[in-house]
């Protein structure tokens, strides 16, 4: 029988994996933190010193995702009509699945970590970014809660993404935590100093640039400001559907819109699903209300299902302006199990989990919506989470970014705030003003440096008013969004090659 001290030592790495993962998951709560993101990933790196780093990394990932995505349980219970145990099992399956990326990163990075030297500093960070990029693209991709988002409250972090993107910021976050972990393992202060001071030296110029740059900084020509109104009608998702209540909800939306249409040329942004179940061109009431707003001089951007060839339906946004042809955007990146069900009709279990899921088709490519000299790069809901896709819209010519979303599915949980945080990073990466209209919140006006100019809370009924002017310059990240992931791949390969060479062969 092992001695108690030995048994305790055997359990220590597993407790570190669970506790460290939970602490890391909490970095993606409602608000960002100034201090904890500098050390809260260090337990993961410490685990690389132990045996079976892949298994420990998996446990760390499971703890991270079950904490960060706990809001899935009430969502699955209410809208998936699942028993609490099944809903909890659904969350656990997500934690186990996305924990595999932590496991892969730990398994690969352990050799570089144990070799020490430059490989220990650069290898884990580069490998982590590669695994994060893989998570963002494999199958449908899920770039949710990217590591760089943990630094949302750190001065200079958001503006820095215009140069290196969120993946570059993720590298910096892991590098800083590497200094903390190395200091703890070696019991020396020098790694801590390097891990803190080097990132600060990079962040400081970005913070200074953000404080001195206005909305028009670096833009190649001035553009007249145009009025915009973000409507947040605070309409819940009614499952089961209640027609009488939906009429009340629609009346509130129209009342807010009429009052917001107080300046000729204003654009009214309606959130995703705001007019549901009314459909433009089918329901006379909606047609008349939009026409009245147009006659008052206001444009309306609204979410609307549209029918394509055959039985194909698209989750679309329509821009209806006075004296202009309607413009239409069809969603490109659909939410699996939300807007379509993979293998629908072939796996009964999937069908039972997604009773209220849609059955949309994805558009082949995005289009920009023209409005008052601007070209709107639109993202519907989940699409704003994909950095490269938003960058592609900006390269295509978007002068202004807009996202409309229905986060009512998640209530006042971490989810709307996590989604809003992603929008802030897309604005900063592209140096574009971003307008976010959410049906129950969080709606917001985000500056081109990622700063929040105005926002709502979850559960508020209100209208946010602003004037915007677009930009046509391209940030370095927008031009080359692939550069940092590629560099991280090359660094990871170099560190792994270096770490696996016998010591006698190393120069």
N, C-alpha and C positions, 0 to 999 in steps of 0.2 A: 504494500500500500504506500502511495506517495505521501510524503510529508505535507502538512497543511501549507507550508510556505511554498513548496513546489507546485501544489495545485493552484494556489493563488497566482503564481507567476505564469502558469499555463493559461489561466483565464484572462490575464491582463490584456493581451493584444485584442481579444474578442470584445472585451468591454470598451477598449479604446476605439475599436471599429464602430461599435454601436453608438457610443457617446459622441465620437467625433463626427459620425454621419448625421446624427440628430442636430448637433450644433451647426453643421454646415447647411443643413436643410432650412434652419431658421434664418439664414441670411437672406432668404427670398420671401420675407414676410411683407407686411403692408408698407413699411418704410425701410429705407436703407440705414446702415450703421456706419459710423466713422471709424471705429476701432476694431471691432470683432472680425471684419473680413481680412485683416492683416495677419491673423493667427488661426482662424477657425478651420482652415484647410490643413494646417500643420499636422494634426493627428493622422491624416491619410498618409502623408509622407513618412511619418515616423513608422507606420506599419510596414514600410518597405524594408525595414531592417529585420523583420521577423520571418520565420519560415511560413510557407504557403501564403505569399502576399496576394495572389489572385483571389483566394477564398476570403481573406480579410478585406480586400477591396470590394468584393461582392457584398459582404455584410455592411460595409460602410455605405455603399451605394443604395442598398435596400433601406437603410435607416434614413439616408438623405431624402430619397424620393417619397417615402411614406409620410415623412414630416411635411415636405414641401407641397405635396399633392393631396393632403388629407381632405381637401374640399371635394374630391371625387366621391367620397362616401355619401354625403347628403345629396349630391347630384344624381348618383345612380339610384339611390333610394326613391327620390321624388319623381324623376323623369324616366328612369329605367324600370321603375316599379319592382325593384329587387328587395328581397329580404335583407335585413341589416348584415347578416353573416355573408351573404353573397356579395353585397356591396363592399364589405371589408375585404373579401377575397379578391374582388376586382382591383382594389387599391394595392393589395399585396402582390398581385401578379404584375402590376405596373412597376412596383418597387423592385421586384426580382428581375424584370426585363431590362429596365434602364440601369439597374445595378451592374449588369453585365459589362457596361462600358467602363465602370469603375474597376471591375475585375480585370478587364483587358489592359487598362492603363497601368494598374498595379503590377500585373504579371510582367509587362514589358519594361516598366521603369525600374524594377527592383535591381536589375543588373547594373544599370547606370548609377543608381543611388549607392550601391554597395562598393563600386569602384572608387567613388569619391572624386575629388578634383572638379574640373570643369564639367565633366559628365554628370555629376550629382547636381550641379547647379542648373544646367540647361536641359538635360535629358528628361526628367520628369515633367517639366513645364511643356516642352515640345511634344512629348508623347501624349500628354493630357489634351492639348489643343487638337492633335490629330484625331484622338478618340471622340472629342466633342464635335469636331467637324463631321466625323462619320455618323454620329447620332443625328446630326442635323440633315443628313442626306440619305441614309440607308432606308430602303423601302419608301414610305411617304415622308420620312424625316420628322424629327421633333426637336427643333432648336429652342426649347423652352428652358428658362432659367439658365442661360449661358453663364459661365463662371464670371465673366466680366461684369455681369449685372450686379454682382455683390458689391461692387465699388461705386454704385450709383450716387452715393452721398459724398464720395471723395472728391474734393475740388480738383478740377482738371481732367478727371477720368472721362467724362462724357466728351468734351472737346477733343481729347486725344484720339478718340475712335475715328475722327475724320481722316486721320493719318494711317492708323493701323487696324481699324475695324474692331469689333467686339472680340474677335478671336485674338487679336494682338493684345488687347487689354486682359483677356483671360490668361495669356502667357505671363503678363506682368503680375497678375494676382498670385499665380502659382509660384513665380520666382520669389516674391516677397515672403510667402509662406514657407518656401524652402529655407530661407534664412532663419526663420523662427525654428523650424524643425532641426536644422543642422546645429543651431546654437544649443538646443535642448539635448541632442544626442551627444555632441562633443563637449558640452558644458563650457563653452567659450562664448564671449560676447561679440567677436568679430563677425561671424556669419549674420548675426542679428543686425548689426550696423549696416552691412552690405545690403541685406534684404530690404531694409527700410530706406536707406539713404539713396540708393540707386534709383528705385522707382520714384521717389520724391523729386529727384533731379530731373526726371522725365516729365512728371506731372506738372511741375511748377511752371514751365513755359506755356503748357496748354491752358493752365488756369489763368495766366496773365493774358493770353490771347483771347480767351472767352470774356474776360472782364473788359477788354478794350474794344472788342469787335461788336458792332451793331448788326442789325438784321441785313444791312446791305454790304457789310464788309466782305471784300473779295468778290463781290458780284461785278460782272463786267458792264452792266448798264442799269440805271435806275428804272424802277417800275412803279407806276402809280398804285397807291394802296386801294384795295377793294374791300367793301364791307362783307363780313361773314357772320352768320348766326348759327351756333351749335345748339340744337334742340335736344334736351334730355327729358322725355315725357314720363319717365319712371313707370314704364309698362311692364308688369310681370309676365312671365310665360304661364299661360293658363292651361294646365293639364290636369283634369280634362277640360276641354274648351268650353267657355261660357260666352255665348253670343251677346247677351245683355251687358256683361262686364266689358267685353271687347269694344262695344259701342261707346261706353263711357271712356275707355282708354283712347279711342280714336278721337272722340270729341275734345279731350284734353290736348292731344297732339295738334289738332287744327287750331284750337284756341291759342296755344303757345305760338304757333306759326303766324297767325294773323297779327298778334301783338309784336312779334319779332320783325315782321315785314314793315319796318318803319323808316326805311331809307331806300330810295330807288337804286336798283342795281345790286341789292344785297343777295347773297347766296345763303339759302336755308339748308342746313345739313340735317337730314333725318337719319337716325340710327338704323342699323340692320333690323328688319322685322317690325319697324315702327307702325306701318299701315296694315299689318297682318290682321285679318285674313283677306283684306281688300286687295284687288289686283287691278292695276292700271289697264284701261282698255276693256275691262270686263265689268267693273263696278262703277256705275254712273256717279255715285256719290264722291268717290275719290277723284274721278276725272274732273268734276265740277270744282272741287276744292283746289286742285292744282291749277286749273285754269284761272280761278279767282286770284290766287297768289301771283300768277304770271301777269295778270292784268294790272295788279298793284305794283308791278315793276320788279318783282323778286324771282330769282331762279330757285329751283328746288332740286336737290339731289336726294333720291330715295331708293331704297332697296325694293326689288320687285322680281318675282319669278317670271321668266320669259321662256317661251316655247321655241325650240329650234326645229330642225328637220325631223320628221317622224315623231317618235315619242320622247325625244330628248328635251329635258328642261335644264335651264341654267339659273344659278343664283346670281342675279344681275343687279346693277345699279344704273339708274336712268337719271340723266341731267336734263331737266326741262327748263328752258329759259325763254323769256319773252322774245318774240320775233326771231327765233332760231330753231333749227332742226333739232330734235331730240338726239342726245348722245348716249351711248350705251357701253357699259363695261360688264363683261361676264367673268365670274370668278374663275381663276386658274387653278389655285391650290385648295382643294376641298378637304374638309375635316373627315377622316375615316371614322365610321361609326356615328357620325353626326349628320353629315350631308350626303354620305353614301355608305353603303355597307359592303365591304369586300366579301366576295363569294356569297352575295345575297341569294337566298333560295337553295344554296348547296349545303350550308351548315346551319341546321336549325338552332343551334346554341347561339350563334351570332345574331340570328333574327330575333331571338327572345330577349337578348340584351339591349336591343335597339328598336324598341317598339315605336319610338317617336323620332327616329332618324329620317332624314330626307332621302331622296333618290335623284340627285342632280348629276349632270355631266360637267366635266371640266372644260373650260375654254382652252384652245390651243396656245394662245398668247395674249398678253395684256394689251389694252389700248389706253391711250391718254384721253382725258375729257377736256375739251376746250371751254374756257370761260373767261370773259372779260380780259383777254390778252394773256391769261394764264393757261398752263397745260397741267391738269391735275393728274398726279400719279395716285391712283386709288388702290387701297387694299381693303378687302372685305374680311373683317374679323381676324381669323387665324393667320392670314397671309402676312400681316405686319410682323410676325415672328421670324420671317426668313430674310436674313440680311442681304444675301446676294440677289434675291428677287426684287427687293426694294431698290437696291443699287442699279439694277437693270432698268427699272422704270425711269430713274434719274438720267442714266445714260441715254435713254430713249428720248429725253427732252422734258421730263417733268420739272416744272418750276415750283410746284407746291405739292405737298403730300397730304393726303386725306385718308383716314381709316374710319369705317363705320362698323359697329359691332353690337352684338347682343350677348352681353355677359350676365343677363338675368338668370341664366341657367345655374349660376354659381353663388348667388346671394352675396351677402357682405362677408366674403371669406378672403383668403389670400389671392384667389384666382384673378379678380378684376385688377388688383394692384400689380400682380405679376405681369398681366397683359399690358397694362399701362406703362410699366417700366420698359418693356420691349419697345414700345412706340417711342419712348424718349431716346433710346439708343439708335433707332432708325433715323430720327431727325438729326441727331448729332453726327452720325456716320456720313450722311448725305449733305449736311449743312443746308437743310431745307426746313422751313416752317412746316409743322405737322399739326393738323387739326383732327381731333378724335371725338366722334360723337357716339356715345354709348347709351343704350336704351335705359339702363338703370344706373349708369356710372361705371367706371370713372370716365367722364368727358374731360377734355382738356385742350388748351392752346399751348403748344410746345414750340419754343424758339429753335433756330438753326444750330444752337449750341447745346440743345437738349434740356435747357432750363424750362421750368413750368411757369408760363406767364399767367395762367388762370386754370383752375380745374374745379370740378364738382366733387362731392362725396357720393358714395353709394347710397341710393335710396332717395336722392333729392329730385325735385321737379323744378327745372330752371332752364334758362337760356343764357349761354355765354356769347358775348358780343366782342368782335375784334375787327381790325382792318389788317389786311395782309398784302404783302408785295413779294412776288416770287423772285427766284434767283436762277441764273443759268450757268454759273460756274460749277466745276466738278471737283470734288474733294479727291485727294490721292486715293482714299479707300474706294470711292465710287469708280475711279478709273481702273483700279487693279484689285478687286475684292479677293482674288485668288492668291495674291502674293504672300501674305502672312501664313496661310495654311501650307503653301508650298515650301516656304522657308522652314517652317516647323517640321515638315516631313523630312527635309534634308538634314536638319539638325538632329532629329530623332534617329535617323539612320546612322549618322556619323557617331552619335553617342553610343548607340547599341553596338556598332562595329568596334568602337574603341573599348567598350566595357568587356566585350567577349574575347578580345585578344588575350593570350597568355601574358602575364606580367613581364616576362623576359623579352617578349617581342615588342613591347611598347617603347617608343622612342622617348 
